[in-house]
Amino acid sequence: MKYRQYISYSLLAISGFFLLCTVFATDISLVNGVVTGKVHWFHLSMLFLATCSLLAAVLTRPAKQFAFSMADGLVLVLATIVALTYNWQLNPEPEKMLFGGQLVVLWFLLRFIFTGWPQLRLFFLTTIVVTGLVEAVLGMRQLHGFEGSNHSLFRLTGDFYNPGPYSGYLALVLPVCLWMILRQTKMYLYYLAWGTLLAIIVVLPAGMSRTAWIAAALSCAWVYWEQRIGWKKTKTYIYEFKTLTIVSSVLVLISVAGALTGIFLLKKDSANGRLLLWKITEQAIMEQPWTGTGLGGFPAAYAETQAQYFASGKASETEMMVAGCPEYGFNEFLQIGLEQGLVGLMVFVLLLGYSLFRGVKNRQAGAAGGILALMVFSLASYPLQLPEFWVVLVVLMGIANTTISIDTPPTPSREGKKILSVAVIGGMAVCCGWIFWQQKGYYQGYKKWNTLKMLYNSKAYEAAADGYEELVPLMGHKPELLFEAAQCLSKTERFAEANHLLERAMKLSGDPMIHYMVAKNEQELGNYQKAENLLLHAIEILPERIYPYYLLTKLYSETTFFQEDKFIKAADAVLTKEPKVESTAIREMRTEVKKMLKNIRENRN
């Protein structure tokens, strides 16, 4: 019987290790392999975890039977809200829906594992610490030029695409390390945690992520307070030293305000951009507060709301200068509020809050600290748009929500419960396998897209066009692919077919470049008025971009659509607007517009 227990522990530990290695997965054979590689690794590791869980359920009797809790109910309610609010007709994020379904399976598998084999909680936390150590060491090697990064503009990315999410992941691991240092009596874990903590502290400042710094500081302070001080000592201190407490609180507040001001001024334009982003997102939420846009609805909804805001004339010069059309909200709570509505947001916040509460009650302050760090980081970044953060969050919440107590000895009724457990785990394994099979098609799609992208980048548009058209039915939820396919069609003068693809892309993305391309195609087709409307709307989205004014000058210079007053106004914008970044393209546009102005004046004379 004992060897069966060892086999079960080994299977669950190995599969859990592979699951948490999602952060390292990168596949250069796929488009955006830094992210898509992790998604496909996650699906594969889930299949492995589900199989091992089923074998463990068959081989041994868990120490305690799984009992449905409030957190389980909140997970199911949140999943239901996501399914109900999703735009099934447009189907903007089929891969994220599969990923979400896999996360629900992961949640219940982990609840089964941590309830039945509670010792594995420490193993999973240790594995998270190990991933943080590996990432910190990789970051150091990148900073010193021993490893290449995943972004041409940044030396430090770890196994991420840029320093932002990388720093956020390290900030998430840091409170787990601190908890392990404060709690662990096992020396190898103690030294592992110290080594990881010091490595992260060394590399974290180089990431220049202000949000990660704040998340790390707050979560570590909370873990230390929870483990070493607590409410009782805090209350006693406040009652005994009231004056000192007030003075200390004021000094702390002043210090925090000064630190936040310094952090704001460190990247002022970036901070102003975030403030505008959150302001527009809040306005978008108020337009459909209960139903939401559905998963994947953020980019298009944000662009339309921003266009309305700028068209109203209420925007400041600073807001127009820092405006962009991001793919994410840089505040996960606001993005969830926009996509899943206020009810979905409340359920999500309640789930996180309840997990923090249970983490403290179950003496798992390390897991709770990791959740807190992720919550703080989510206030000004986009961690939940990346698969590895979801994996770690679900693991931490699973640990925090597991209550350990002495169970009653086995009884005949327990045999019936074991059969039920095996049946339920078997059902989840089948569900996991089905999701994996569905995702497999997308894996092949990303590989084919990567090949087509090589043809696209080498400007072999005619050779790539047919391949893109074949891929659209499968990958038509990716606006980048639709844009590339449409570009190939436009270059081969199939303008109407190109715009058919771009019309769908406009529903999926807020990128005004799509509007520019549609307008150019409509101009080629002779639909000048439609082209003008598209460009004017694109200008409402991002008023300070010079390129749409340049396209307007070319449109108004058309012989059958010539409008001198509008042409001069658009030309003036091209020549006088201050660009965000001076470039060769802007200089070339201005040179061409000057020639066009000169020709018009000569023709007039």
C-alpha positions in Angstrom: 0.0 0.0 0.0 2.9 2.3 0.8 4.5 2.1 -2.6 1.1 3.2 -4.2 1.2 6.3 -2.0 4.8 7.0 -3.2 3.8 6.5 -6.8 0.8 8.9 -6.4 3.0 11.6 -4.7 5.6 11.2 -7.5 3.1 11.5 -10.3 1.4 14.5 -8.8 4.6 16.2 -8.0 6.2 15.7 -11.5 3.0 16.8 -13.3 2.8 19.9 -11.0 6.4 20.7 -11.7 5.7 20.5 -15.5 2.6 22.7 -15.0 4.6 25.5 -13.3 7.3 25.3 -15.9 4.8 27.0 -18.3 6.7 30.2 -17.6 9.8 28.9 -19.4 8.0 27.6 -22.5 8.9 29.4 -25.8 8.4 28.0 -29.3 10.2 29.9 -32.1 8.3 27.9 -34.7 5.1 29.7 -33.8 4.0 33.3 -34.4 4.6 35.2 -31.1 6.1 32.0 -29.7 7.0 33.7 -26.4 3.2 33.7 -25.6 1.7 31.0 -27.8 4.4 28.6 -26.8 3.4 28.9 -23.2 -0.3 28.5 -24.0 0.3 25.2 -25.9 2.7 24.0 -23.2 0.0 24.7 -20.6 -2.5 22.6 -22.5 0.0 19.7 -22.8 0.9 19.9 -19.1 -2.8 19.9 -18.2 -3.3 16.7 -20.1 -0.4 15.2 -18.1 -1.7 16.6 -14.8 -5.2 15.2 -15.4 -3.9 11.8 -16.3 -1.6 11.7 -13.2 -4.5 12.8 -11.0 -6.7 10.1 -12.3 -4.0 7.5 -11.7 -3.5 8.8 -8.1 -7.2 8.6 -7.5 -7.3 5.0 -8.6 -4.1 3.9 -6.8 -4.7 5.5 -3.4 -7.3 6.9 -1.0 -6.8 10.6 -0.4 -6.1 11.8 3.1 -9.3 13.8 3.0 -12.2 13.9 0.6 -12.8 17.0 -1.4 -15.6 19.2 -0.1 -17.3 21.9 -2.1 -16.5 25.4 -0.8 -17.5 29.0 -1.4 -14.4 29.5 -3.6 -15.5 26.6 -5.8 -18.9 28.2 -6.2 -17.4 31.6 -7.1 -15.1 30.0 -9.7 -18.2 28.4 -11.4 -20.2 31.6 -11.2 -17.3 33.6 -12.8 -17.0 30.9 -15.6 -20.8 31.1 -16.2 -20.6 35.0 -16.5 -17.8 34.7 -19.0 -19.8 32.3 -21.1 -23.0 34.3 -20.9 -21.4 37.6 -21.8 -19.2 36.2 -24.6 -20.1 37.3 -28.1 -20.5 33.8 -29.6 -21.5 35.2 -33.0 -18.4 37.3 -33.5 -16.3 34.7 -31.5 -13.3 37.1 -30.9 -11.3 34.9 -28.5 -11.9 31.2 -29.1 -8.5 30.3 -27.8 -9.0 32.2 -24.6 -12.3 30.5 -24.1 -10.5 27.1 -24.3 -7.8 28.4 -22.0 -10.5 29.5 -19.5 -12.2 26.1 -19.6 -8.8 24.5 -18.9 -8.3 26.8 -16.0 -11.6 25.7 -14.4 -10.5 22.1 -14.8 -7.1 23.0 -13.3 -8.9 24.7 -10.3 -10.8 21.6 -9.4 -7.9 19.2 -10.0 -5.7 21.3 -7.6 -8.5 21.4 -5.0 -8.6 17.6 -5.2 -4.8 17.3 -5.0 -4.2 19.8 -2.2 -7.1 18.3 -0.2 -6.0 14.7 -0.6 -2.2 15.2 -0.5 -1.7 18.4 1.6 2.1 18.0 1.7 2.2 18.9 -2.0 1.2 22.5 -1.1 4.8 23.2 0.0 6.2 21.4 -3.1 4.2 23.6 -5.4 5.3 26.8 -3.5 8.9 25.6 -3.7 8.6 25.1 -7.4 7.2 28.6 -7.8 10.3 29.9 -5.9 12.6 27.8 -8.2 11.0 29.3 -11.3 11.6 32.8 -9.8 15.3 31.9 -9.1 15.7 30.6 -12.7 14.1 33.8 -14.1 16.2 36.1 -11.9 19.5 34.3 -13.0 18.4 34.5 -16.6 17.8 38.2 -16.2 21.2 38.7 -14.8 22.8 36.9 -17.7 20.8 39.0 -20.1 21.9 42.2 -18.4 25.6 41.2 -18.7 25.2 40.1 -22.4 25.5 36.3 -21.8 21.9 35.6 -23.0 19.8 37.3 -25.7 16.5 38.9 -24.8 13.1 38.4 -26.5 12.8 42.0 -27.5 15.1 44.1 -29.7 14.6 47.2 -27.6 15.2 45.7 -24.1 18.2 43.8 -22.7 16.1 42.4 -19.9 13.0 40.3 -20.6 13.6 36.9 -19.0 11.3 34.4 -20.7 8.8 37.1 -21.3 8.4 39.6 -24.2 9.4 42.7 -22.3 10.6 43.8 -18.9 7.1 44.7 -17.5 5.6 41.2 -17.1 9.0 39.8 -16.3 9.3 42.2 -13.3 5.7 41.4 -12.3 6.5 37.7 -12.2 9.5 38.3 -9.9 7.4 40.6 -7.7 4.8 37.8 -7.4 7.5 35.2 -6.3 9.2 37.6 -3.8 6.5 37.4 -0.9 6.5 33.6 -1.3 10.3 33.6 -0.7 9.9 35.9 2.3 7.3 33.6 3.9 9.5 30.6 3.3 12.3 32.3 5.1 10.2 33.3 8.0 8.4 29.9 8.4 10.7 27.2 7.2 12.8 25.0 9.5 14.2 22.9 6.6 17.6 24.4 5.9 17.6 23.6 2.2 14.3 25.5 1.7 15.5 28.3 3.9 18.7 28.8 1.8 16.8 28.4 -1.5 14.4 31.1 -0.4 17.2 33.4 0.7 19.1 32.9 -2.6 16.0 33.5 -4.7 15.0 36.6 -2.7 18.5 38.2 -3.0 18.6 37.4 -6.8 15.3 39.0 -7.4 16.2 42.1 -5.3 19.3 42.5 -7.5 17.6 42.2 -10.8 14.1 43.7 -10.1 15.2 47.4 -10.2 16.7 46.9 -13.7 13.3 46.1 -15.0 12.2 49.7 -14.4 8.6 48.6 -13.7 7.2 50.9 -11.1 4.1 48.8 -10.6 6.2 45.7 -9.9 8.3 47.6 -7.3 5.1 48.7 -5.5 3.6 45.2 -5.6 6.8 43.6 -4.2 7.1 46.2 -1.4 3.5 46.0 -0.3 3.2 42.2 -0.5 6.4 41.6 1.4 5.5 44.2 4.0 2.2 42.4 4.5 3.8 39.0 4.7 6.3 40.2 7.3 3.5 41.9 9.3 1.3 38.8 9.2 4.1 36.5 10.3 6.0 38.6 12.8 3.6 41.2 14.2 -0.1 40.5 13.6 -3.2 42.3 14.9 -2.7 41.7 18.6 0.8 43.3 18.7 -0.4 46.1 16.4 -3.4 47.0 18.7 -1.2 46.9 21.8 1.3 49.2 20.2 -1.3 51.7 19.1 -2.9 51.8 22.6 0.4 52.2 24.4 2.0 54.7 22.0 -0.8 56.8 20.6 1.2 60.0 19.9 4.1 58.1 18.4 1.7 56.1 16.2 0.1 59.2 14.9 3.5 60.9 14.1 4.8 57.7 12.5 1.6 57.3 10.4 1.9 60.9 9.1 5.6 60.4 8.3 4.8 57.1 6.5 2.1 58.8 4.5 4.4 61.7 3.5 7.1 59.2 2.5 4.7 57.1 0.5 3.3 60.3 -1.2 6.9 61.4 -2.0 7.8 58.0 -3.4 4.7 57.8 -5.6 5.4 61.3 -6.9 8.9 60.3 -7.7 7.7 57.1 -9.5 5.2 59.2 -11.4 7.8 61.7 -12.6 10.2 58.8 -13.5 8.1 58.1 -16.6 5.7 61.0 -16.7 4.4 60.5 -20.3 3.8 56.8 -19.6 1.9 57.7 -16.3 -0.2 60.2 -18.1 -1.0 57.6 -20.8 -2.2 55.2 -18.1 -4.4 57.8 -16.5 -6.1 58.5 -19.9 -6.4 54.8 -20.5 -8.2 54.2 -17.2 -10.4 57.3 -17.7 -11.6 56.1 -21.1 -12.1 52.5 -19.9 -14.3 53.8 -17.1 -16.4 55.7 -19.6 -16.7 52.6 -21.7 -17.8 50.5 -18.7 -20.6 53.0 -18.0 -22.0 52.5 -21.5 -22.8 48.9 -20.8 -22.2 48.3 -17.1 -24.1 45.0 -16.6 -23.8 43.1 -19.9 -20.2 44.0 -20.7 -18.6 43.6 -24.2 -17.7 40.0 -23.6 -14.2 38.4 -23.5 -12.1 40.0 -26.3 -14.3 43.1 -26.6 -11.9 45.6 -25.0 -9.9 46.9 -27.9 -12.8 47.9 -30.2 -14.9 49.2 -27.4 -12.0 51.3 -26.0 -11.2 52.8 -29.5 -14.9 53.9 -30.0 -15.2 55.4 -26.6 -11.9 57.3 -27.0 -13.1 58.6 -30.4 -16.3 59.9 -28.7 -14.2 61.5 -25.9 -11.9 63.4 -28.3 -14.8 64.4 -30.6 -16.5 66.0 -27.6 -13.7 68.5 -27.3 -13.2 67.8 -23.6 -9.7 66.3 -24.0 -6.6 68.2 -23.0 -3.5 68.7 -25.2 -1.6 66.3 -23.0 -4.2 63.6 -23.3 -4.2 63.8 -27.1 -0.4 63.6 -27.2 -0.2 60.5 -25.0 -3.2 58.7 -26.4 -2.8 55.3 -28.0 -5.0 52.3 -28.8 -3.7 49.5 -26.6 -4.7 45.9 -26.8 -5.0 45.7 -23.0 -6.4 48.0 -20.3 -3.3 48.1 -18.2 -5.6 47.5 -15.3 -7.0 44.0 -15.1 -9.9 45.0 -12.9 -11.1 47.7 -15.3 -10.7 45.4 -18.2 -12.7 42.7 -16.5 -15.4 45.3 -15.6 -15.6 46.3 -19.3 -15.6 42.8 -20.7 -17.6 40.9 -18.1 -19.6 43.8 -16.7 -19.7 45.0 -13.1 -21.2 41.7 -11.8 -18.3 39.8 -13.3 -15.9 42.2 -11.7 -17.5 41.9 -8.3 -17.4 38.1 -8.5 -13.7 38.2 -9.5 -12.8 40.6 -6.7 -14.8 38.6 -4.2 -12.9 35.4 -5.3 -9.5 37.1 -4.8 -10.6 38.6 -1.4 -12.0 35.4 -0.2 -8.8 33.6 -1.2 -6.7 36.1 0.8 -8.9 35.6 3.8 -8.7 31.8 3.6 -4.9 32.0 3.0 -4.5 33.8 6.4 -6.9 31.4 8.1 -5.1 28.4 6.7 -1.7 29.8 7.7 -0.7 30.1 4.0 0.5 33.8 4.1 3.0 33.0 1.4 0.3 32.0 -1.1 -1.8 35.0 0.1 1.2 37.3 -0.4 1.6 36.1 -3.9 -2.0 36.8 -4.7 -1.8 40.2 -3.1 1.3 41.0 -5.2 -0.5 40.0 -8.4 -3.5 42.1 -7.4 -1.4 45.2 -6.9 0.5 44.6 -10.1 -2.8 44.1 -12.0 -3.8 47.7 -11.1 -1.4 49.1 -13.7 -0.3 46.2 -16.0 -1.7 43.3 -17.9 -0.5 40.1 -16.2 -3.8 38.2 -16.7 -3.4 38.5 -20.5 -0.5 36.1 -20.2 -1.0 32.4 -19.5 1.8 31.9 -16.9 0.2 34.4 -14.5 -3.1 32.6 -14.6 -1.4 29.3 -13.9 0.4 30.6 -10.8 -2.6 32.5 -9.6 -4.8 29.4 -9.7 -2.1 27.4 -7.9 -1.8 30.1 -5.2 -5.6 30.3 -4.7 -5.9 26.6 -4.6 -3.3 26.4 -1.8 -4.8 29.3 0.1 -8.3 27.8 -0.1 -7.3 24.3 1.2 -8.3 23.6 4.8 -6.3 20.8 6.5 -7.9 18.9 9.3 -7.6 15.4 10.8 -10.0 13.1 9.0 -11.9 10.1 10.2 -10.5 6.7 9.5 -11.6 4.9 6.4 -15.1 3.4 6.4 -17.1 1.4 3.9 -18.9 4.6 2.8 -15.5 6.1 1.9 -15.1 3.4 -0.7 -18.2 4.7 -2.4 -16.8 8.2 -2.2 -13.5 7.0 -3.8 -15.5 5.6 -6.8 -17.2 8.9 -7.1 -13.9 10.7 -6.9 -12.4 8.5 -9.6 -15.5 9.1 -11.8 -15.3 12.9 -11.4 -11.5 13.1 -12.0 -12.0 10.8 -15.0 -14.6 13.2 -16.3 -12.3 16.2 -15.9 -9.5 14.2 -17.6 -11.8 13.6 -20.6 -12.8 17.3 -20.7 -9.1 18.2 -20.5 -8.3 15.9 -23.4 -11.1 17.4 -25.5 -9.8 20.9 -24.9 -6.3 19.8 -25.7 -7.5 18.3 -29.0 -9.4 21.5 -29.9 -6.3 23.6 -29.2 -4.1 21.3 -31.4 -5.6 22.9 -34.5 -4.5 26.3 -33.5 -1.0 25.1 -32.9 -0.8 24.0 -36.5 -2.3 27.3 -37.5 0.4 29.3 -35.7 3.1 27.2 -37.4 1.6 27.8 -40.9 1.2 31.5 -40.1 4.9 31.7 -39.1 5.8 30.4 -42.6 3.5 32.8 -44.3 4.9 35.7 -42.3 8.3 35.1 -43.8 6.8 35.5 -47.3 4.9 38.6 -46.1 8.0 40.2 -44.6 9.9 39.5 -47.8 7.1 41.2 -49.8 6.1 38.0 -51.7 2.5 39.1 -51.4 1.1 37.1 -54.3 2.7 33.9 -53.1 1.4 34.5 -49.5 -2.1 35.5 -50.4 -3.6 32.1 -51.1 -2.0 30.7 -47.9 -3.5 33.5 -45.8 -6.9 33.0 -47.3 -6.8 29.3 -46.4 -5.8 30.2 -42.8 -8.5 32.8 -42.2 -11.4 30.4 -41.3 -9.2 29.0 -38.5 -7.3 32.0 -37.3 -9.7 34.8 -38.3 -10.0 35.9 -34.7 -6.5 37.4 -34.9 -6.6 40.9 -36.3 -2.9 40.8 -37.0 -3.4 37.9 -39.4 -6.4 39.6 -41.0 -4.4 42.7 -41.5 -1.5 40.8 -43.1 -3.9 38.8 -45.3 -5.6 42.0 -46.4 -2.3 43.6 -47.2 -1.4 40.7 -49.5 -4.8 41.1 -51.2 -4.4 44.9 -51.6 -0.9 44.5 -53.1 -2.4 42.2 -55.7 -5.2 44.7 -56.3 -8.0 42.7 -54.8 -9.2 45.6 -52.8 -12.8 44.5 -52.2 -11.7 41.1 -50.8 -9.1 42.9 -48.6 -11.7 45.2 -47.1 -14.0 42.2 -46.4 -11.3 40.9 -44.0 -10.5 44.3 -42.6 -14.2 44.9 -41.7 -13.9 41.9 -39.3 -10.6 43.2 -38.1 -12.1 46.5 -37.1 -14.6 44.6 -34.9 -11.7 42.9 -33.1 -9.2 45.6 -32.8 -9.0 49.3 -32.1 -5.8 49.9 -34.2 -6.5 52.9 -36.4 -4.0 51.4 -38.9 -6.8 49.1 -40.0 -9.0 52.2 -40.8 -6.2 53.7 -42.8 -5.8 50.6 -44.9 -9.6 50.3 -45.5 -9.7 53.9 -46.6 -6.8 53.5 -49.0 -8.6 50.5 -50.6 -11.9 52.4 -50.8 -10.0 55.2 -52.5 -8.6 52.7 -55.0 -12.1 51.5 -55.6 -13.4 55.0 -56.2 -15.4 55.2 -53.0 -14.0 58.6 -52.0 -16.7 59.6 -49.5 -16.4 56.3 -47.6 -12.6 56.7 -47.5 -13.0 60.2 -46.1 -15.4 59.1 -43.4 -13.0 56.3 -42.3 -10.0 58.6 -42.1 -11.9 61.3 -40.2 -13.1 58.6 -37.7 -9.5 57.3 -37.4 -8.4 60.9 -36.6 -11.0 61.1 -33.8 -9.5 58.0 -32.3 -5.9 59.4 -32.4 -6.0 63.1 -33.2 -2.2 63.6 -33.1 -1.2 61.0 -35.6 0.2 62.6 -38.8 -0.3 59.7 -41.2 -4.2 60.0 -41.6 -3.8 63.7 -42.5 -1.3 62.6 -45.1 -3.8 60.1 -46.5 -6.4 62.8 -46.5 -4.2 65.1 -48.6 -3.8 62.4 -51.2 -7.5 61.7 -51.1 -8.5 65.4 -51.6 -6.0 65.7 -54.4 -7.9 63.1 -56.5 -9.2 64.8 -59.6 -12.8 63.7 -59.1 -12.8 64.4 -55.4 -10.6 67.6 -55.3 -11.5 69.9 -52.4 -9.0 72.7 -52.1 -10.0 74.0 -48.6 -10.0 70.5 -47.1 -6.7 69.7 -48.9 -5.0 72.8 -47.5 -6.3 72.1 -44.0 -5.0 68.5 -44.1 -1.7 69.5 -45.6 -1.2 72.1 -42.9 -1.7 69.4 -40.2 0.9 67.2 -41.8 3.4 70.1 -41.9 2.8 71.6 -38.5 1.8 68.8 -36.1 4.5 67.7 -33.7 5.3 64.0 -34.0 5.9 61.8 -31.0 9.1 60.6 -32.6 10.8 62.2 -35.5 11.4 59.7 -38.3 12.4 59.3 -41.9 8.8 58.4 -42.8 7.5 61.7 -41.5 10.1 63.7 -43.3 9.2 61.9 -46.6 5.5 62.6 -46.0 6.1 66.3 -45.4 8.4 66.5 -48.5 5.7 64.9 -50.7 2.9 67.2 -49.3 5.0 70.3 -50.0 5.4 69.2 -53.6 1.6 68.6 -53.8 1.0 72.1 -52.4 3.4 73.6 -54.9 1.7 71.9 -57.8 -1.7 73.1 -56.7 -0.5 76.7 -56.4 1.2 76.5 -59.8 -2.0 75.1 -61.4 -4.0 77.9 -59.8 -1.7 80.6 -61.2 
